[in-house]
Amino acid sequence: MRKQYRSEIVFEDSLAEDPLRQFAEWFRQAMDAHVFEPNAMVVSTATPDGRPSSRTVLLKQFDERGFVFFTNYGSRKGREIDANPYVSLLFPWHPIARQVVVTGTAARIGRDETAAYFRSRPHGSQLGAWASEQSRVIGSRAELDRRYAELEARYPEGEQVPVPPEWGGVRVVPDAVEFWQGHENRLHDRLRYVAEGGAWRVERLCP
């Protein structure tokens, strides 16, 4: 299966000075193009001995400090980040023939930031964060549903749900960000920002 991508060439002089501003522009364009869940990204982590794992996670915040998602710190990705902070993020915007690939280091955000976001979540999602011991083996779906029902009875709609101690945000601080634009004949644009001496250098990669 093969598809010819027909897009405008991306030239270096059209890029923003830093990758977060460029990401904001492409993210806006992905939303304008009605890409399904443009904040969905593949988060890849690895154990200290280099065994990788990947999963799709929703980006919840981004600014000049980096990219933030939320998870159970006891999950597989949480444990791997604690042991090896080097991660990769991939935004696969297939309908507009674009990808953004971020590499960098991950660390937990502050509890105040986590609490502020947790309280903005729907009530059911707050309960779900308590009900699920993410990545742990569970005996059955019925057991998961029972946990949720018990929490729903303890914290009815309208009552504040405490933030789970093992749940919170992770910020990825990039050291490189690649912007990939598909073109016909496999002559894709690959423009990568690389952190260098407190500034960003842009380099073009062969497709």
N, C-alpha and C positions, 0 to 999 in steps of 0.2 A: 504494500500500500504506500502510495506516495502522493504528496500534494505540492503543487507549485505555489509558493508564497509571493504575493504581489504587493509590495509596500514601498513607501518612500525611503530613500537612503538616509541613514542617520550619520551626520557629519559631526566631527569633534567640536566644531565651533557652535553647534546648536545645543550643546549640553550645558547644564547648570554647573556652577563652580564646585559643588560638593554632591556626593551621591544621594544624600537624604532628600535634598531639594529635587534632584532628578527623579528619584523614586516617587515623590509626592506628585510630580507632573504625570508620570506614567500611570500611577495609581488612579489619578483623576480621570485620565483618558480611558482606562479600563472600566471604570464605573460608567462613564458616558457611553461606552460601547455596550453596556449591559452584560459584561462578562459575569458569569455566575460566580458568586462569592470570590471577588478579586482579592480578598484578604486571606483566602485559603493558601497555605504554604506547606511544603514538605520540609519538616525539620529532621535533619540527620545528625545523629550523635554517635559516639563510639566509646567502647570500653578503653581502659588504659592500654590494653594490648592490641587495640586497633580493630576490634570486631564491630562493624557498623550496624545501625538500625535506623529506620525511617518511618515516619508517620505524618499524616496530614493534621495540621493544627491551624486555628484561626488567629491571625494577627489582630491584636486588640488596640495597640497604641504604637505610634512611631513619631519620633522627633529627632532633633540633632543628637540626642544621646544614644539612639539606637532603636531596635525593634523589640516589642514586648508581647509575650504570650503568657497564658496562665495554665497551670497544671498542678497535679498532685506531686509534691516533691518526692514522694515514695514510689512514683511510677518508674518505669524503665528509663525513660528519658531523663527524669529528675535525678535518678541515681547515677546515670552515666555522666550527666553534666557535673554533678558533684565530684566525680572522680576524674573527669577529663573535660575541661571547659570549652574545647574547640568544637564548633558546630558549623553546619551549613544550612541555609534556608533557600528554598527554591519556590518562586512564584510562577506557576505554569499557566500563562494567559493564552491558551491555545486559539481561541476565536480571533484574536488579533495578531497571531503569530509572534508573540513576545514571551520572553522569559526574563526574570531577574534572579540572579544567583548571588547570595550573600555568604561570605565566610567571615568568621570572627570568633569572639569569646563570649560565653554566656555566664551570667551570674544572677542570683536572686535580687529582686528589687526590695525596697523597704516595706515593712509591714503596714505603714500608713497608706502607701500607694495601693498595696494589695487590698486593704480594707475598703478603701474608697471605691475601687472597681467592683469588689464583691457585692457591695450594697447596691450597685447599679444593675446587677444581674436580675433576671426574673426570679420570682420566689421559688419556682420549681427547679431552676438551675442551681440555686443556693442549696436546696435540699439534696440535689443529686451529687453535689461536691462532697457532702457528708456521707451519703449512702454508698458511694463507690470507693473502694480501696484500689485505686487505679493500677492496672497491670497485675494485681494479685489474683491467684486462682480462686474461683468461687464455685460452690457446689451446683447451683442451678439458677435459672432466671427467677424462680419463685423466691429464692433467698434474697436476691437483689430487690425484688418488688416488696418483700416483707420489710426490709430495712427502710425503704423509702416510705412505706405506709406508716411505720412507727415514727419517723421523723415528721411526717405530715401531721400526725396527731399531736406531736410535742410542740411543733411550731406552725400553727395554723396561719393562713394568709393574713397578712397585716402585722404579724409579730416578727420582731427582728431576729434573724438567724445569725448566730455568732460565726466568725470566720474560722474555718477549720485550721488547726495549727500546722498541718502538713500540706496546705494548699496555698499557692501564691503565684506571683509573677516572676518571669525570667526575662531579663533584658539581654539582647545580643548586640554587642558593640562591634561594628564591622571593621575589618582591616582591608577588605576588598569587596567591591560590588560590581558585578558584570551585568550589563544591559544587552540583551540579545534580541535582535530584530530579524525575523525570517525574510529571505528573498528567494526569488527563483534561481534555478541552477545551483543551489546550495551556496550561493555567494552571500551568506548571511552577514549582518553587521554584529560584531562582538566588541563592545567598548567597555573596558574595565577600569574602574577607579581603584587605585592602590594607595594606601596610607603611607606617607613618606615624610619624616621629619616634621610632623605636625600639620602637614598639608596633604592635598590629594593630587596624584599624578594620573592622567588618563592615558591608557595605551590601547591600541587596536590589536585584536587577536585574529589570526586567520580562522576561517570557519571550518 
